[in-house]
Amino acid sequence: MARALVERGARPVLAGRSRDKLARLADALGGLETHIADVAHPASIRAAIGHGDVLISTVGPFLQWGNAAVEAAIDAGANYLDSTGEPAFIRKVFEHYGPQARLRSSALMTAYGFDWVPGNLAATLALTRAGTAATRVEIAYLLNGTSAESGGAEASAAAAIIAPSFAFRQGRLVTERTAARARRVADASGKSRWILSAGGTEHLTLPEQFPHLRDIEVGLGLYGASSAVVPYVSAVLNAGMRIPAVAGGIRRAMARKANGSSGGPSDEARAAGSTSVIARAWSDKDELLQTTILTGVDGFSFTANFLAWASIQAAGGIIGTGALGPVQAFGVDALEEGVRQSGITRADRRSDQSLIASAI
């Protein structure tokens, strides 16, 4: 994240708990300013930011540690971005913190990484071309090659699967668990892939853009064929979370799993990975109307690059306050350019009919 900002000509202030680690990173990036901040002491975050500043949070899991940064940004009247993919935290930002931020002229841009920016763009492009005949959209996030997880990403994934998620069904937002459904979709080459249902920001942002939508499906392809059993695991874990004695054991087990991994993927691991995001717009008669396919770099690289791009844009001023999806914050044309600069582009600019044929 810090390197991506510096590569784009920015001079970010680095904030974190370890003075030594901050100093090493700051020196490696050309002598940046640093600030000691710890989410366990919210005042230390508030002291680092002022009105109109841009605060980027990469803490995780966000459900456990993310509130302090959002609250500090709102209090300061600053613009806030984060790298979360956790549905429960995303919903809290939109529904709880969004109205507060609007009153303080603060813009909250949550989940501004691979989870869930490319799907917002792909779905917007497909639905715009499909017109009002489209009542359903399906968005699939597919990972290709290898790209190791970080400890923070594993902790966030563990937090997400035991916390309530959501989906847009029959014209309204409903609560459901993460990975409630597993299904197969065709990837960009036509190969069948497994995806698991997830609470992406698309459920919260697309209905405002496209009022004729009735159903939104967001799926993440992580586990290959083993995805078929994940909904059952999710059901058992979520049932266990309703029993206090069992819930404590589940939380401890998830914490141990997350703490067993440290650091992020190496440059080599990231280079070996790639991603594709496919949005398909359907009519109420199950007719496939439009398809948009985006492909590009691995999710970690995209997240760092896009957060850098978006934060620089935000520093110049955001039109709008409160919780904003990526299209609402930047507009579709600027967003497509930002996504392109961050390493993910339209995979196929042939005719719409050819796009549809390649995806069936």
C-alpha positions in Angstrom: 0.0 0.0 0.0 2.7 2.5 1.0 4.9 1.5 -1.9 2.0 1.9 -4.4 1.3 5.4 -3.1 4.9 6.5 -3.4 5.2 5.1 -6.9 2.3 7.5 -7.8 4.1 10.5 -6.4 2.4 10.7 -3.0 4.1 11.3 0.3 1.9 9.4 2.8 2.2 9.6 6.5 2.8 6.0 7.8 0.9 5.1 11.0 1.2 1.9 13.0 2.1 0.4 16.4 5.8 -0.3 15.9 8.2 2.6 15.8 11.0 0.4 14.5 9.0 -1.1 11.7 7.6 2.3 10.6 11.1 3.8 10.6 12.4 1.0 8.4 9.6 1.3 5.9 9.7 5.1 5.9 13.5 5.0 5.2 13.0 2.4 2.4 10.4 4.7 0.7 12.5 7.9 0.8 12.1 9.2 4.3 8.4 9.4 4.9 6.8 11.0 8.0 5.5 8.5 10.6 3.0 8.5 13.4 2.6 6.0 16.3 -1.1 4.9 16.3 -2.9 1.9 17.8 -6.6 1.0 17.4 -6.6 0.0 21.1 -6.0 3.7 21.8 -8.4 5.6 19.4 -7.1 9.0 20.4 -3.7 8.1 18.8 -5.5 7.8 15.5 -7.5 10.9 15.9 -4.3 12.9 16.6 -2.9 11.9 13.3 -5.6 13.3 11.0 -7.3 16.6 10.3 -10.3 17.9 8.4 -10.1 17.0 4.7 -7.3 14.5 5.2 -7.5 11.0 3.7 -7.2 8.0 6.1 -6.5 4.5 4.7 -7.1 1.6 7.0 -5.7 -1.8 6.4 -6.3 -3.2 9.9 -7.8 -6.7 10.2 -10.0 -8.3 11.1 -12.1 -5.2 10.7 -15.0 -6.5 12.8 -12.6 -6.6 15.7 -10.3 -3.6 15.1 -11.9 -1.5 12.4 -14.2 0.8 14.2 -11.6 3.1 15.7 -10.3 4.4 12.4 -13.8 5.0 10.9 -14.8 6.9 14.0 -11.6 9.0 14.0 -12.2 9.9 10.4 -15.8 11.0 11.0 -14.8 13.0 14.0 -12.1 14.8 12.0 -14.2 15.4 8.9 -11.7 13.3 7.0 -12.2 11.0 4.0 -11.8 7.3 4.9 -10.9 4.3 2.7 -10.2 0.7 3.7 -9.3 -2.7 2.4 -11.9 -4.8 4.1 -14.0 -7.5 2.5 -15.9 -8.5 5.6 -19.7 -8.2 5.0 -20.7 -7.4 8.5 -18.3 -4.5 8.8 -19.3 -3.2 5.4 -22.9 -3.2 6.3 -22.1 -1.4 9.6 -20.2 1.3 7.6 -23.1 1.9 5.3 -26.0 1.7 7.8 -24.5 2.9 11.1 -21.5 5.1 10.2 -22.7 6.5 6.8 -25.4 8.8 8.3 -22.9 10.1 10.9 -20.3 10.8 8.2 -22.8 12.7 6.1 -23.4 15.1 9.0 -19.7 15.7 9.4 -18.9 16.1 5.6 -16.9 12.9 5.7 -16.8 10.4 2.9 -16.5 6.7 3.8 -15.2 4.4 1.1 -15.2 0.9 2.5 -14.1 -2.3 0.7 -12.1 -0.4 -1.9 -9.9 -3.4 -2.9 -10.4 -6.5 -5.0 -13.3 -7.1 -2.6 -15.5 -5.6 -4.0 -14.6 -2.8 -6.5 -14.2 -4.8 -9.8 -17.7 -6.3 -9.4 -19.3 -2.9 -8.9 -17.7 -1.8 -12.2 -18.5 -5.0 -14.1 -22.1 -5.1 -13.0 -22.6 -1.4 -13.7 -21.3 -1.8 -17.3 -23.4 -4.9 -17.9 -26.6 -3.5 -16.4 -26.2 -0.2 -18.2 -26.1 -2.0 -21.6 -28.9 -4.4 -20.6 -31.3 -1.6 -19.7 -34.4 -1.9 -17.6 -35.1 -5.4 -18.9 -32.4 -6.6 -16.5 -33.9 -7.7 -13.1 -31.1 -9.9 -11.9 -27.3 -9.6 -11.9 -24.7 -12.3 -11.0 -21.1 -11.3 -10.2 -18.4 -13.9 -9.9 -14.9 -13.1 -8.5 -12.5 -15.8 -9.6 -8.9 -16.3 -8.5 -6.4 -17.9 -10.9 -2.9 -19.2 -10.2 -1.3 -18.9 -6.8 -1.3 -16.0 -4.4 -0.6 -16.8 -0.8 -2.9 -15.2 1.9 -1.6 -13.0 4.7 -2.4 -13.5 8.3 -4.7 -10.5 8.2 -6.6 -11.8 5.2 -7.0 -15.2 6.9 -8.2 -13.5 10.1 -10.7 -11.4 8.0 -12.0 -14.5 6.2 -12.5 -16.3 9.5 -14.3 -13.4 11.0 -16.6 -13.1 7.9 -17.7 -16.8 7.9 -19.0 -16.6 11.5 -20.6 -13.2 11.3 -23.9 -12.3 9.7 -23.8 -11.4 6.0 -26.4 -10.1 3.6 -27.8 -10.3 0.1 -30.3 -8.5 -2.1 -33.3 -10.8 -2.8 -36.7 -10.0 -4.3 -36.1 -6.3 -4.1 -34.8 -6.0 -0.5 -31.7 -6.4 1.6 -31.9 -9.6 3.7 -29.6 -11.1 6.3 -28.0 -14.4 5.6 -24.7 -16.2 6.5 -21.5 -16.0 4.4 -21.2 -18.9 2.0 -24.9 -19.8 2.3 -24.8 -21.2 -1.3 -22.3 -22.8 -3.5 -22.8 -22.8 -7.3 -21.0 -23.3 -10.5 -20.4 -20.6 -13.1 -18.6 -20.4 -16.4 -15.3 -18.4 -16.3 -13.9 -16.3 -19.1 -12.8 -19.4 -21.1 -16.0 -21.2 -20.5 -14.6 -23.6 -17.8 -17.0 -24.3 -15.0 -15.9 -22.9 -11.6 -17.3 -23.0 -8.1 -18.2 -19.8 -6.2 -19.6 -19.2 -2.8 -22.2 -16.5 -2.0 -20.8 -13.4 -0.3 -22.0 -10.0 1.0 -20.3 -7.7 -1.4 -20.9 -4.0 -1.6 -22.8 -4.6 -4.8 -25.9 -5.6 -2.7 -25.8 -2.1 -1.1 -24.9 0.1 -4.1 -26.4 -1.4 -7.2 -30.1 -1.1 -6.2 -29.7 2.7 -5.9 -28.2 2.8 -9.4 -30.6 0.4 -11.0 -34.0 0.5 -9.2 -35.4 -2.2 -11.5 -33.1 -4.8 -10.0 -34.8 -7.6 -8.0 -31.9 -9.9 -7.2 -28.1 -9.7 -6.9 -25.8 -12.6 -6.5 -22.2 -12.1 -5.6 -19.9 -15.1 -5.5 -16.2 -15.6 -4.6 -14.2 -18.5 -6.0 -11.7 -19.5 -3.4 -11.8 -23.3 -2.7 -12.3 -25.2 -5.9 -14.3 -28.4 -5.7 -14.3 -28.2 -1.9 -16.6 -25.2 -2.2 -19.5 -27.7 -2.4 -19.1 -28.5 1.4 -18.4 -25.0 2.6 -22.1 -24.0 3.0 -22.6 -26.9 5.4 -19.5 -25.9 7.4 -20.8 -22.3 7.4 -24.2 -23.5 8.6 -22.7 -25.5 11.5 -20.4 -22.7 12.5 -23.2 -20.1 12.5 -25.5 -22.5 14.5 -22.6 -22.9 17.0 -22.3 -19.1 17.3 -25.8 -19.0 18.8 -24.7 -21.1 21.7 -22.5 -19.0 24.0 -20.3 -21.9 25.3 -19.7 -23.1 21.7 -19.2 -19.6 20.3 -16.2 -18.9 22.5 -14.5 -22.1 21.3 -15.2 -21.2 17.6 -13.7 -17.7 18.1 -10.6 -19.1 19.8 -10.1 -21.7 17.0 -10.4 -19.0 14.3 -8.0 -16.8 16.2 -5.4 -19.6 16.4 -5.7 -20.3 12.7 -5.3 -16.6 11.8 -2.3 -16.2 14.2 -0.6 -19.2 12.5 0.2 -17.1 9.4 2.1 -13.9 9.2 3.1 -11.5 6.6 1.7 -11.2 3.1 2.4 -12.9 -0.2 5.8 -12.4 -1.7 6.3 -10.5 -5.0 6.8 -13.8 -6.7 3.6 -15.3 -5.3 1.6 -12.2 -6.3 3.1 -12.3 -9.8 2.0 -15.9 -10.2 -1.6 -15.0 -9.5 -4.3 -13.4 -11.6 -8.0 -12.7 -11.3 -11.2 -12.4 -13.3 -14.5 -10.8 -12.5 -17.6 -11.6 -14.5 -20.9 -9.9 -14.3 -24.0 -11.3 -16.1 -27.3 -9.4 -16.4 -30.5 -11.5 -16.7 -34.1 -10.7 -17.5 -37.0 -12.0 -15.3 -37.4 -14.7 -17.9 -33.9 -16.0 -17.2 -32.6 -14.6 -20.5 -29.0 -13.6 -20.5 -28.9 -10.0 -21.7 -25.3 -8.8 -21.2 -22.0 -10.0 -19.9 -18.9 -8.0 -18.8 -15.6 -9.7 -18.1 -12.7 -8.1 -16.4 -9.3 -9.8 -16.0 -5.9 -8.8 -14.5 -3.5 -8.9 -11.6 -3.8 -10.8 -8.3 -6.1 -9.4 -5.7 -3.4 -8.2 -3.3 -1.7 -6.2 -6.1 -5.0 -4.7 -7.3 -6.0 -3.8 -3.7 -2.8 -1.9 -3.1 -2.9 -0.2 -6.5 -6.5 0.8 -6.4 -6.4 2.1 -2.8 -3.5 4.3 -3.8 -5.3 5.6 -6.9 -8.6 6.1 -5.0 -6.9 7.9 -2.0 -5.1 10.3 -4.4 -8.4 11.1 -6.1 -10.0 11.5 -2.7 -7.3 14.0 -1.7 -8.4 16.2 -4.5 -12.0 16.1 -3.3 -14.9 13.7 -3.4 -18.4 14.6 -4.7 -20.6 13.3 -2.0 -20.5 12.4 1.7 -21.5 9.4 3.8 -20.9 5.8 2.7 -20.1 5.8 -1.0 -19.7 2.9 -3.4 -17.0 3.2 -6.0 -19.3 4.3 -8.8 -21.0 6.8 -6.5 -17.6 8.2 -5.5 -15.9 8.6 -8.9 -18.4 8.0 -11.7 -18.2 5.0 -14.0 -15.8 6.4 -16.5 -13.2 7.5 -13.9 -13.7 4.3 -12.0 -13.0 2.2 -15.1 -9.8 4.2 -15.7 -8.8 3.7 -12.1 -9.4 0.0 -12.2 -7.4 -0.2 -15.4 -4.5 1.7 -13.9 -4.6 -0.7 -10.9 -4.2 -3.8 -13.2 -7.6 -5.0 -14.1 -9.1 -4.3 -17.5 -12.0 -5.3 -19.8 -11.0 -8.7 -21.2 -13.1 -8.6 -24.3 -14.3 -5.5 -26.3 -15.9 -7.5 -29.0 -19.6 -7.1 -29.7 -22.0 -7.7 -26.8 -23.3 -10.9 -28.5 -19.8 -12.3 -28.7 -19.3 -11.6 -25.1 -22.4 -13.5 -24.2 -21.5 -16.4 -26.4 -18.1 -16.7 -24.8 -19.5 -16.8 -21.3 -22.2 -19.4 -21.8 
